[in-house]
Amino acid sequence: MKITIVGAGNLAGHLARALERVEVAVNEIYARDIRKAAALADGLYAAVPVNSLDFSRSSSEVFFLCVSDDALESVASQILLPDGAILAHTSGARPLSVLDGALSLYHGRRVDCGVFYPLQTFTQGVPLDFNRIPILVESEDKNALAALTGLARRLSGKVLQVSSKERLVYHVSAVFSCNFTNHLWALSKEILESENLDFELLKPLIAETVKKMMQAGHPADVQTGPAIRKDRRTLEAHLAFLADDEDLSKVYSTLTESISDWHRPE
């Protein structure tokens, strides 16, 4: 099976290299800026960099859209594919139906659409073990679903066939688990540095917190802190310190209330 990847960002790079490691040929890498396509293709075995969305003569069978969520409709409405190709986007939040433009009659070809979503955060230059990354797949065509599932299983030990709504729920939860948590660490660092104090002292605490959460049956089972203890004087002291920063005070109060409500005796 030959693969084409549309996009040259972090996910595109990780996916392309992971596919080659399991001996799936990456045929082409597309980017509007041919230099970006060439930079990624240069690290692959035989991939060709391209900056045209006309793949009507391509020998690839599966085309992965590794572009931003907002660009999916535009790219899907422009891409030209060979007959019988599978077009799969890699978004966690966008539905399968976002690719309807690829099925328009002007293409003059039959195209099956699907979703191939690795549930992970990707950073350039940071290696990942794809076998540990859940991959969520979807398609209304049974042959396309089988092909995408087969590819996913070559990469990962955890493959699930889920609907667009289920995938959106996973993505919302991932934002809470990853993006929001990382933002709170960033705020912690800013709070300390505003007083010329060292964020490094918090890293053992962060590591232990993550470790306990990973081992717990439910994250709420290992919740600690003044909000769960209803330690009023500590909460007031914290808010007094944050009084000059409306945004931080709002975040602190909202999360404190959420924790207190969660652990309120029934």
N, C-alpha and C positions, 0 to 999 in steps of 0.2 A: 504494500500500500504506500502511495506517495501522498505527501501532505504539503499544502501551501499555507503560510501564515501571513495574514494581513495585519500589519502592525510591527513595530520594532522596539517596543517599550520593555518594561521589566518582565511582565508576564510572557510576552512573546519570546524573549530571550530564554527564560527558564523553561518554557514549554518546548521550544525548539531543541534545546540541548537534552532535555529529558527524553524526548522522542528518539533522538539519535542514539542515546544510551541503550534503548531497547530495540535498536535496529529498525526503526521506522524512518524511512527516507524523507527528509525535508527538501522539497523540490524548489520552492521559491519563497523569498521573503519580500513583502511589499511595504514600502513607506513612501509618502509623498515626497520626502527628501531622500533621494537615492543614496546619499551618503550614510544616512542612518540604516537603511536596508543593507548597504554594503558592509558596514561595521559589524552588524550581527551575522550576516552571511559568511563573513571572513572567518568566523570561529566555528563554522560548521563544515561538514564533509564536502558536500557538492551543491549547496543551495545557491540559487542565482538571485541577485538583488534586482528588483523591478520597481518602477514607479507608475505603472499603468494598471488599472483595474480590469482590463480586458484579458481574462484568462480562458477565453473560448478555445484556444489551442493548447491549453495546459494538459499535461498528462496526470496531474494530481486528481485524487478521488475525494479528498476531504479538504475543505478550506476553513480555517479557523480565523474568526474575526477577533483579533486582540486589540481592539480600539476602544476609545472612551465610550461610556454609555450614551452620551449625547450625540456621538457620531454614527451610531449604529444604523439609524434609518437612512442617513445620507449615503453611507457606504453600501448598504444593502440595495439601494435603488440604482446604484451605478455599476455594481460589479457584474461582469459577464462571465458565465461559467460554462464548462463543457457539459454536454448532456449526461444526466444521471449523477451529477456531482452532489455532494453533501456540503451544505453551508451551515456552520455552527458558530454561534457567538459564545463568548466566555464571560458574560456578565452575571453577577449574582442577583441584581435587582430588576433587570429588564425581562419582560416576558418573552416566550417563544414567538409570539405574534409580531414582535418588532421586526422580524425578518420577512413579513408578508411582501414587502416591496421586491424582494428577490424572486418572488413567484409571479411577478407581473408578466403578462403575455408577450410584451415587447421583447423579452429576452429570447423568446423562440426556442427555449430549451426546458427540459424537465429538471427541476432542482428540488431536492429534499432538504428540509431545514431542521436544525436541532440546537441544543444547548450543551456545552461542555464546560462546566464551571468548577475549577479547582478552588476549594474553600481554604484559602491561605493568603497571607500577605507576602508580597514579593518585593525584594530589594536588589538592585543591581549589585553584583559582586558578592552577594551573600548566598552561599550554596544551601540547597534544601534537598532533603530525601523525599522524592515524589512518592515513594511507596507508603509514606506516612500521611500523605495529604488526601483528605476525602475529595472525591470528584463526583459532582452531581450532574446527571445527564438527563436529557429530555428530547423527545421527538414524537410527532404524531404518525410518522412512518415507521413501520416495524423493522424494515431493513436498515434504515438510517439509525434507528435506536440500537439495533444489534451491532452495527459497525462502530458507533460511538462508545457503546458499552465495552466492546472488545478492546478498543484502543485504550480506554480508561483503565481496564483491568491489566493491561500490559504495564501501565505506569504505577498503579496504586493498588494497595491491598484493601481499600475501602471505597467501593463504588456504589452509589445509590441512584435509582431511577425515581425522580421526584417531579412534581408538577411545578408550573411557574409560581403559583402562590406559595407552595412549600419552600421553594428556593428563596423567594423574597423574605420569608420568615427567618430562614437561616441567615440571610444577609443582614437583616435588621439586628438580629441577635449578635452577629459578628461585629457590627459597628459598636454595640455596647461593650462587648468583650475586648475588642482590640483598639479601635480608634478612640473611644471615650476614655478607656483606661489609660492609654498612652498620653492623652491630653491632660489627664489628672496628674500624671507624673511630671509633665512639662510645667504645670501650674505649681506643683510642689517645688520644683527646682527654682522657679521664679521667686516664690515666697522666700526661700532660703537665701538666694543670691541678693534679694533686696536688702537683706541684713548682713551681707558679706559672710554668710555661713555656707557650709559645704554639703552639697547634695549627695556626695559619695557616702556619707554616713547613713543614708536611708537605703542604700542598695541591699545590704543584708536583710533588712526588714522586708523589702519588696520581694526578694528571692524566697524568703520563708513564707510569705503570704501566698505567693503563687504555688509553692510546693504544697502547702496545706490545702489549697483549693483543688489542686489536681488529685489529691488523695481522698478528698471528702466525697461522701455520697451526694451532698448538695452544698453549693458554696455558702448558703446561709448558715449551715451548721458550724462554720468556722469564723463567722463574723465576730469581730471584736471592736472595741473603741467606745468613746463616751456616748455615742448615740444609742447603742444597744443597752448600755448600762444606765441610761437616763441620768448621766452625771451633769446636772444642771449648771453647777458652778464652772466646770471645765468648758461646757458649750458656750456659756456667756463670756468667758475669758477669750476663747477663740474668736468669737464674733466681735468682741471689742477690739482685738488686734486687727481684724479685717475691716473695721468700720470705714476706713478711708477708701476702700476699693469696693465699689458697688457690685461689680461683676463677680469678684471672688466671694463676697458675702452671699450673693444670690446662689452661687453654686454650692457653697457650704450649707446654707439653710435648706436648699432643696434636697440634697442628698441626706442630710441629717433627718429631715422629716420622713423621707422614704424609708430609711433604715428603721427609724422608730415605729413607723406604721407597720412595717413588715413583722417586727418582733413584738408588737403589742399583744399582751395576753388576751385570749379570746374569752 
